[in-house]
Amino acid sequence: MAREPREDYDWIDDPFNEKKIAEEQERLGMTGTSKTLVGVGCLLAAVGFAALVGLLLIGLV
């Protein structure tokens, strides 16, 4: 049998629920240092991707 849908679940605002996000980060152990390292890693990946695209465009010319 199908479960009854939860009436109080707000699926639109759920990704923006700051309390839920804070609880998830605490559960995962996301401290300030780990957040910074993830941000630096994303920045390096973006710069590397831009450099790769630049090299490919130069190679086509």
PDB file of N, CA, C and O in Angstrom, chain B, residues numbered from 101:
ATOM      1  N   MET B 101       0.833  -1.175   0.000  1.00  0.00           N
ATOM      2  CA  MET B 101       0.000   0.000   0.000  1.00  0.00           C
ATOM      3  C   MET B 101       0.885   1.247   0.000  1.00  0.00           C
ATOM      4  O   MET B 101       1.987   1.246   0.548  1.00  0.00           O
ATOM      5  N   ALA B 102       0.394   2.274  -0.605  1.00  0.00           N
ATOM      6  CA  ALA B 102       1.146   3.529  -0.675  1.00  0.00           C
ATOM      7  C   ALA B 102       1.077   4.257   0.662  1.00  0.00           C
ATOM      8  O   ALA B 102       0.082   4.197   1.384  1.00  0.00           O
ATOM      9  N   ARG B 103       2.166   4.940   0.959  1.00  0.00           N
ATOM     10  CA  ARG B 103       2.190   5.731   2.190  1.00  0.00           C
ATOM     11  C   ARG B 103       1.399   7.011   1.991  1.00  0.00           C
ATOM     12  O   ARG B 103       1.256   7.504   0.872  1.00  0.00           O
ATOM     13  N   GLU B 104       0.895   7.531   3.076  1.00  0.00           N
ATOM     14  CA  GLU B 104       0.179   8.801   3.033  1.00  0.00           C
ATOM     15  C   GLU B 104       1.206   9.919   2.844  1.00  0.00           C
ATOM     16  O   GLU B 104       2.240   9.919   3.512  1.00  0.00           O
ATOM     17  N   PRO B 105       0.941  10.862   1.955  1.00  0.00           N
ATOM     18  CA  PRO B 105       1.885  11.977   1.774  1.00  0.00           C
ATOM     19  C   PRO B 105       1.913  12.867   3.004  1.00  0.00           C
ATOM     20  O   PRO B 105       0.893  13.074   3.662  1.00  0.00           O
ATOM     21  N   ARG B 106       3.078  13.384   3.300  1.00  0.00           N
ATOM     22  CA  ARG B 106       3.207  14.293   4.438  1.00  0.00           C
ATOM     23  C   ARG B 106       2.703  15.667   4.022  1.00  0.00           C
ATOM     24  O   ARG B 106       3.210  16.260   3.070  1.00  0.00           O
ATOM     25  N   GLU B 107       1.728  16.157   4.721  1.00  0.00           N
ATOM     26  CA  GLU B 107       1.116  17.439   4.381  1.00  0.00           C
ATOM     27  C   GLU B 107       2.017  18.615   4.745  1.00  0.00           C
ATOM     28  O   GLU B 107       1.954  19.656   4.090  1.00  0.00           O
ATOM     29  N   ASP B 108       2.858  18.475   5.775  1.00  0.00           N
ATOM     30  CA  ASP B 108       3.648  19.599   6.250  1.00  0.00           C
ATOM     31  C   ASP B 108       4.980  19.745   5.516  1.00  0.00           C
ATOM     32  O   ASP B 108       5.734  20.670   5.818  1.00  0.00           O
ATOM     33  N   TYR B 109       5.293  18.880   4.576  1.00  0.00           N
ATOM     34  CA  TYR B 109       6.563  18.950   3.857  1.00  0.00           C
ATOM     35  C   TYR B 109       6.482  20.028   2.784  1.00  0.00           C
ATOM     36  O   TYR B 109       5.626  19.975   1.902  1.00  0.00           O
ATOM     37  N   ASP B 110       7.380  21.007   2.867  1.00  0.00           N
ATOM     38  CA  ASP B 110       7.409  22.112   1.909  1.00  0.00           C
ATOM     39  C   ASP B 110       8.579  21.884   0.968  1.00  0.00           C
ATOM     40  O   ASP B 110       9.697  22.302   1.268  1.00  0.00           O
ATOM     41  N   TRP B 111       8.348  21.234  -0.157  1.00  0.00           N
ATOM     42  CA  TRP B 111       9.416  20.819  -1.065  1.00  0.00           C
ATOM     43  C   TRP B 111      10.038  21.987  -1.816  1.00  0.00           C
ATOM     44  O   TRP B 111      11.138  21.856  -2.353  1.00  0.00           O
ATOM     45  N   ILE B 112       9.358  23.121  -1.864  1.00  0.00           N
ATOM     46  CA  ILE B 112       9.927  24.284  -2.551  1.00  0.00           C
ATOM     47  C   ILE B 112      10.985  24.961  -1.679  1.00  0.00           C
ATOM     48  O   ILE B 112      12.066  25.300  -2.162  1.00  0.00           O
ATOM     49  N   ASP B 113      10.681  25.154  -0.418  1.00  0.00           N
ATOM     50  CA  ASP B 113      11.601  25.850   0.475  1.00  0.00           C
ATOM     51  C   ASP B 113      12.596  24.915   1.158  1.00  0.00           C
ATOM     52  O   ASP B 113      13.484  25.389   1.866  1.00  0.00           O
ATOM     53  N   ASP B 114      12.476  23.621   0.969  1.00  0.00           N
ATOM     54  CA  ASP B 114      13.351  22.669   1.643  1.00  0.00           C
ATOM     55  C   ASP B 114      14.841  22.888   1.347  1.00  0.00           C
ATOM     56  O   ASP B 114      15.635  22.844   2.286  1.00  0.00           O
ATOM     57  N   PRO B 115      15.267  23.120   0.098  1.00  0.00           N
ATOM     58  CA  PRO B 115      16.698  23.328  -0.140  1.00  0.00           C
ATOM     59  C   PRO B 115      17.240  24.597   0.507  1.00  0.00           C
ATOM     60  O   PRO B 115      18.453  24.733   0.664  1.00  0.00           O
ATOM     61  N   PHE B 116      16.366  25.530   0.885  1.00  0.00           N
ATOM     62  CA  PHE B 116      16.792  26.796   1.459  1.00  0.00           C
ATOM     63  C   PHE B 116      16.571  26.853   2.969  1.00  0.00           C
ATOM     64  O   PHE B 116      16.705  27.918   3.572  1.00  0.00           O
ATOM     65  N   ASN B 117      16.238  25.730   3.578  1.00  0.00           N
ATOM     66  CA  ASN B 117      15.989  25.665   5.008  1.00  0.00           C
ATOM     67  C   ASN B 117      17.329  25.735   5.736  1.00  0.00           C
ATOM     68  O   ASN B 117      18.075  24.756   5.766  1.00  0.00           O
ATOM     69  N   GLU B 118      17.633  26.899   6.323  1.00  0.00           N
ATOM     70  CA  GLU B 118      18.926  27.115   6.946  1.00  0.00           C
ATOM     71  C   GLU B 118      19.154  26.195   8.137  1.00  0.00           C
ATOM     72  O   GLU B 118      20.282  25.764   8.375  1.00  0.00           O
ATOM     73  N   LYS B 119      18.102  25.889   8.886  1.00  0.00           N
ATOM     74  CA  LYS B 119      18.248  25.007  10.037  1.00  0.00           C
ATOM     75  C   LYS B 119      18.631  23.607   9.575  1.00  0.00           C
ATOM     76  O   LYS B 119      19.502  22.974  10.172  1.00  0.00           O
ATOM     77  N   LYS B 120      17.990  23.120   8.520  1.00  0.00           N
ATOM     78  CA  LYS B 120      18.290  21.795   7.997  1.00  0.00           C
ATOM     79  C   LYS B 120      19.709  21.749   7.430  1.00  0.00           C
ATOM     80  O   LYS B 120      20.418  20.759   7.611  1.00  0.00           O
ATOM     81  N   ILE B 121      20.125  22.817   6.743  1.00  0.00           N
ATOM     82  CA  ILE B 121      21.474  22.880   6.176  1.00  0.00           C
ATOM     83  C   ILE B 121      22.508  22.862   7.293  1.00  0.00           C
ATOM     84  O   ILE B 121      23.519  22.167   7.190  1.00  0.00           O
ATOM     85  N   ALA B 122      22.266  23.622   8.362  1.00  0.00           N
ATOM     86  CA  ALA B 122      23.204  23.662   9.483  1.00  0.00           C
ATOM     87  C   ALA B 122      23.309  22.297  10.152  1.00  0.00           C
ATOM     88  O   ALA B 122      24.404  21.872  10.521  1.00  0.00           O
ATOM     89  N   GLU B 123      22.183  21.606  10.312  1.00  0.00           N
ATOM     90  CA  GLU B 123      22.208  20.275  10.918  1.00  0.00           C
ATOM     91  C   GLU B 123      22.980  19.294  10.044  1.00  0.00           C
ATOM     92  O   GLU B 123      23.737  18.469  10.556  1.00  0.00           O
ATOM     93  N   GLU B 124      22.794  19.379   8.736  1.00  0.00           N
ATOM     94  CA  GLU B 124      23.502  18.482   7.812  1.00  0.00           C
ATOM     95  C   GLU B 124      25.002  18.749   7.837  1.00  0.00           C
ATOM     96  O   GLU B 124      25.800  17.812   7.822  1.00  0.00           O
ATOM     97  N   GLN B 125      25.392  20.027   7.877  1.00  0.00           N
ATOM     98  CA  GLN B 125      26.809  20.362   7.929  1.00  0.00           C
ATOM     99  C   GLN B 125      27.427  19.898   9.240  1.00  0.00           C
ATOM    100  O   GLN B 125      28.569  19.439   9.263  1.00  0.00           O
ATOM    101  N   GLU B 126      26.681  20.016  10.321  1.00  0.00           N
ATOM    102  CA  GLU B 126      27.189  19.542  11.612  1.00  0.00           C
ATOM    103  C   GLU B 126      27.344  18.027  11.601  1.00  0.00           C
ATOM    104  O   GLU B 126      28.308  17.494  12.149  1.00  0.00           O
ATOM    105  N   ARG B 127      26.402  17.340  10.983  1.00  0.00           N
ATOM    106  CA  ARG B 127      26.467  15.878  10.902  1.00  0.00           C
ATOM    107  C   ARG B 127      27.664  15.442  10.068  1.00  0.00           C
ATOM    108  O   ARG B 127      28.326  14.455  10.390  1.00  0.00           O
ATOM    109  N   LEU B 128      27.940  16.178   8.996  1.00  0.00           N
ATOM    110  CA  LEU B 128      29.054  15.834   8.126  1.00  0.00           C
ATOM    111  C   LEU B 128      30.386  16.346   8.650  1.00  0.00           C
ATOM    112  O   LEU B 128      31.436  15.957   8.139  1.00  0.00           O
ATOM    113  N   GLY B 129      30.367  17.198   9.645  1.00  0.00           N
ATOM    114  CA  GLY B 129      31.591  17.733  10.202  1.00  0.00           C
ATOM    115  C   GLY B 129      32.208  18.814   9.339  1.00  0.00           C
ATOM    116  O   GLY B 129      33.431  18.942   9.277  1.00  0.00           O
ATOM    117  N   MET B 130      31.372  19.593   8.674  1.00  0.00           N
ATOM    118  CA  MET B 130      31.882  20.664   7.816  1.00  0.00           C
ATOM    119  C   MET B 130      32.227  21.875   8.680  1.00  0.00           C
ATOM    120  O   MET B 130      31.353  22.668   9.028  1.00  0.00           O
ATOM    121  N   THR B 131      33.504  22.008   9.021  1.00  0.00           N
ATOM    122  CA  THR B 131      33.949  23.155   9.793  1.00  0.00           C
ATOM    123  C   THR B 131      34.371  24.261   8.839  1.00  0.00           C
ATOM    124  O   THR B 131      34.285  24.101   7.621  1.00  0.00           O
ATOM    125  N   GLY B 132      34.822  25.373   9.383  1.00  0.00           N
ATOM    126  CA  GLY B 132      35.263  26.485   8.554  1.00  0.00           C
ATOM    127  C   GLY B 132      36.436  26.104   7.674  1.00  0.00           C
ATOM    128  O   GLY B 132      36.514  26.532   6.522  1.00  0.00           O
ATOM    129  N   THR B 133      37.349  25.302   8.206  1.00  0.00           N
ATOM    130  CA  THR B 133      38.531  24.897   7.440  1.00  0.00           C
ATOM    131  C   THR B 133      38.150  24.001   6.267  1.00  0.00           C
ATOM    132  O   THR B 133      38.646  24.190   5.156  1.00  0.00           O
ATOM    133  N   SER B 134      37.283  23.039   6.503  1.00  0.00           N
ATOM    134  CA  SER B 134      36.911  22.133   5.416  1.00  0.00           C
ATOM    135  C   SER B 134      36.097  22.862   4.349  1.00  0.00           C
ATOM    136  O   SER B 134      36.219  22.560   3.162  1.00  0.00           O
ATOM    137  N   LYS B 135      35.264  23.823   4.767  1.00  0.00           N
ATOM    138  CA  LYS B 135      34.522  24.620   3.790  1.00  0.00           C
ATOM    139  C   LYS B 135      35.491  25.421   2.930  1.00  0.00           C
ATOM    140  O   LYS B 135      35.299  25.539   1.720  1.00  0.00           O
ATOM    141  N   THR B 136      36.520  25.965   3.545  1.00  0.00           N
ATOM    142  CA  THR B 136      37.516  26.738   2.807  1.00  0.00           C
ATOM    143  C   THR B 136      38.259  25.859   1.818  1.00  0.00           C
ATOM    144  O   THR B 136      38.493  26.259   0.678  1.00  0.00           O
ATOM    145  N   LEU B 137      38.629  24.669   2.248  1.00  0.00           N
ATOM    146  CA  LEU B 137      39.352  23.763   1.360  1.00  0.00           C
ATOM    147  C   LEU B 137      38.489  23.322   0.180  1.00  0.00           C
ATOM    148  O   LEU B 137      38.989  23.191  -0.937  1.00  0.00           O
ATOM    149  N   VAL B 138      37.224  23.099   0.413  1.00  0.00           N
ATOM    150  CA  VAL B 138      36.315  22.746  -0.679  1.00  0.00           C
ATOM    151  C   VAL B 138      36.194  23.921  -1.646  1.00  0.00           C
ATOM    152  O   VAL B 138      36.188  23.725  -2.862  1.00  0.00           O
ATOM    153  N   GLY B 139      36.099  25.128  -1.119  1.00  0.00           N
ATOM    154  CA  GLY B 139      36.016  26.318  -1.968  1.00  0.00           C
ATOM    155  C   GLY B 139      37.277  26.516  -2.798  1.00  0.00           C
ATOM    156  O   GLY B 139      37.193  26.856  -3.978  1.00  0.00           O
ATOM    157  N   VAL B 140      38.444  26.306  -2.194  1.00  0.00           N
ATOM    158  CA  VAL B 140      39.712  26.440  -2.921  1.00  0.00           C
ATOM    159  C   VAL B 140      39.812  25.363  -3.993  1.00  0.00           C
ATOM    160  O   VAL B 140      40.285  25.633  -5.097  1.00  0.00           O
ATOM    161  N   GLY B 141      39.377  24.151  -3.684  1.00  0.00           N
ATOM    162  CA  GLY B 141      39.395  23.074  -4.671  1.00  0.00           C
ATOM    163  C   GLY B 141      38.505  23.384  -5.860  1.00  0.00           C
ATOM    164  O   GLY B 141      38.884  23.133  -7.004  1.00  0.00           O
ATOM    165  N   CYS B 142      37.331  23.924  -5.601  1.00  0.00           N
ATOM    166  CA  CYS B 142      36.423  24.307  -6.698  1.00  0.00           C
ATOM    167  C   CYS B 142      37.034  25.429  -7.538  1.00  0.00           C
ATOM    168  O   CYS B 142      36.924  25.423  -8.764  1.00  0.00           O
ATOM    169  N   LEU B 143      37.672  26.381  -6.879  1.00  0.00           N
ATOM    170  CA  LEU B 143      38.312  27.484  -7.602  1.00  0.00           C
ATOM    171  C   LEU B 143      39.445  26.965  -8.483  1.00  0.00           C
ATOM    172  O   LEU B 143      39.575  27.379  -9.635  1.00  0.00           O
ATOM    173  N   LEU B 144      40.260  26.066  -7.951  1.00  0.00           N
ATOM    174  CA  LEU B 144      41.354  25.489  -8.739  1.00  0.00           C
ATOM    175  C   LEU B 144      40.819  24.682  -9.924  1.00  0.00           C
ATOM    176  O   LEU B 144      41.390  24.723 -11.014  1.00  0.00           O
ATOM    177  N   ALA B 145      39.739  23.961  -9.712  1.00  0.00           N
ATOM    178  CA  ALA B 145      39.145  23.189 -10.807  1.00  0.00           C
ATOM    179  C   ALA B 145      38.629  24.122 -11.898  1.00  0.00           C
ATOM    180  O   ALA B 145      38.798  23.836 -13.084  1.00  0.00           O
ATOM    181  N   ALA B 146      38.006  25.228 -11.515  1.00  0.00           N
ATOM    182  CA  ALA B 146      37.486  26.183 -12.495  1.00  0.00           C
ATOM    183  C   ALA B 146      38.633  26.834 -13.274  1.00  0.00           C
ATOM    184  O   ALA B 146      38.540  26.999 -14.491  1.00  0.00           O
ATOM    185  N   VAL B 147      39.707  27.203 -12.582  1.00  0.00           N
ATOM    186  CA  VAL B 147      40.864  27.806 -13.252  1.00  0.00           C
ATOM    187  C   VAL B 147      41.512  26.790 -14.187  1.00  0.00           C
ATOM    188  O   VAL B 147      41.900  27.134 -15.304  1.00  0.00           O
ATOM    189  N   GLY B 148      41.630  25.549 -13.742  1.00  0.00           N
ATOM    190  CA  GLY B 148      42.202  24.502 -14.593  1.00  0.00           C
ATOM    191  C   GLY B 148      41.361  24.252 -15.831  1.00  0.00           C
ATOM    192  O   GLY B 148      41.893  24.053 -16.923  1.00  0.00           O
ATOM    193  N   PHE B 149      40.063  24.263 -15.661  1.00  0.00           N
ATOM    194  CA  PHE B 149      39.173  24.058 -16.799  1.00  0.00           C
ATOM    195  C   PHE B 149      39.299  25.211 -17.795  1.00  0.00           C
ATOM    196  O   PHE B 149      39.338  24.988 -19.005  1.00  0.00           O
ATOM    197  N   ALA B 150      39.363  26.452 -17.280  1.00  0.00           N
ATOM    198  CA  ALA B 150      39.519  27.610 -18.157  1.00  0.00           C
ATOM    199  C   ALA B 150      40.854  27.546 -18.895  1.00  0.00           C
ATOM    200  O   ALA B 150      40.921  27.895 -20.074  1.00  0.00           O
ATOM    201  N   ALA B 151      41.913  27.108 -18.223  1.00  0.00           N
ATOM    202  CA  ALA B 151      43.212  26.991 -18.866  1.00  0.00           C
ATOM    203  C   ALA B 151      43.184  25.915 -19.960  1.00  0.00           C
ATOM    204  O   ALA B 151      43.762  26.088 -21.032  1.00  0.00           O
ATOM    205  N   LEU B 152      42.511  24.819 -19.671  1.00  0.00           N
ATOM    206  CA  LEU B 152      42.393  23.744 -20.662  1.00  0.00           C
ATOM    207  C   LEU B 152      41.634  24.214 -21.898  1.00  0.00           C
ATOM    208  O   LEU B 152      42.040  23.927 -23.025  1.00  0.00           O
ATOM    209  N   VAL B 153      40.549  24.925 -21.693  1.00  0.00           N
ATOM    210  CA  VAL B 153      39.784  25.460 -22.812  1.00  0.00           C
ATOM    211  C   VAL B 153      40.627  26.450 -23.594  1.00  0.00           C
ATOM    212  O   VAL B 153      40.589  26.450 -24.824  1.00  0.00           O
ATOM    213  N   GLY B 154      41.389  27.296 -22.907  1.00  0.00           N
ATOM    214  CA  GLY B 154      42.265  28.243 -23.570  1.00  0.00           C
ATOM    215  C   GLY B 154      43.317  27.541 -24.418  1.00  0.00           C
ATOM    216  O   GLY B 154      43.573  27.948 -25.551  1.00  0.00           O
ATOM    217  N   LEU B 155      43.923  26.499 -23.883  1.00  0.00           N
ATOM    218  CA  LEU B 155      44.936  25.753 -24.636  1.00  0.00           C
ATOM    219  C   LEU B 155      44.323  25.074 -25.869  1.00  0.00           C
ATOM    220  O   LEU B 155      44.940  25.030 -26.934  1.00  0.00           O
ATOM    221  N   LEU B 156      43.130  24.556 -25.713  1.00  0.00           N
ATOM    222  CA  LEU B 156      42.466  23.920 -26.849  1.00  0.00           C
ATOM    223  C   LEU B 156      42.136  24.950 -27.946  1.00  0.00           C
ATOM    224  O   LEU B 156      42.279  24.669 -29.136  1.00  0.00           O
ATOM    225  N   LEU B 157      41.700  26.126 -27.532  1.00  0.00           N
ATOM    226  CA  LEU B 157      41.393  27.168 -28.518  1.00  0.00           C
ATOM    227  C   LEU B 157      42.651  27.657 -29.226  1.00  0.00           C
ATOM    228  O   LEU B 157      42.629  27.917 -30.428  1.00  0.00           O
ATOM    229  N   ILE B 158      43.744  27.781 -28.484  1.00  0.00           N
ATOM    230  CA  ILE B 158      45.006  28.189 -29.101  1.00  0.00           C
ATOM    231  C   ILE B 158      45.491  27.110 -30.072  1.00  0.00           C
ATOM    232  O   ILE B 158      46.033  27.419 -31.133  1.00  0.00           O
ATOM    233  N   GLY B 159      45.296  25.865 -29.706  1.00  0.00           N
ATOM    234  CA  GLY B 159      45.714  24.758 -30.570  1.00  0.00           C
ATOM    235  C   GLY B 159      44.921  24.697 -31.859  1.00  0.00           C
ATOM    236  O   GLY B 159      45.434  24.212 -32.868  1.00  0.00           O
ATOM    237  N   LEU B 160      43.683  25.176 -31.857  1.00  0.00           N
ATOM    238  CA  LEU B 160      42.865  25.165 -33.065  1.00  0.00           C
ATOM    239  C   LEU B 160      43.279  26.249 -34.060  1.00  0.00           C
ATOM    240  O   LEU B 160      43.003  26.143 -35.255  1.00  0.00           O
ATOM    241  N   VAL B 161      43.933  27.275 -33.563  1.00  0.00           N
ATOM    242  CA  VAL B 161      44.318  28.403 -34.437  1.00  0.00           C
ATOM    243  C   VAL B 161      45.561  28.117 -35.164  1.00  0.00           C
ATOM    244  O   VAL B 161      46.029  28.950 -35.940  1.00  0.00           O
TER     245      VAL B 161
END
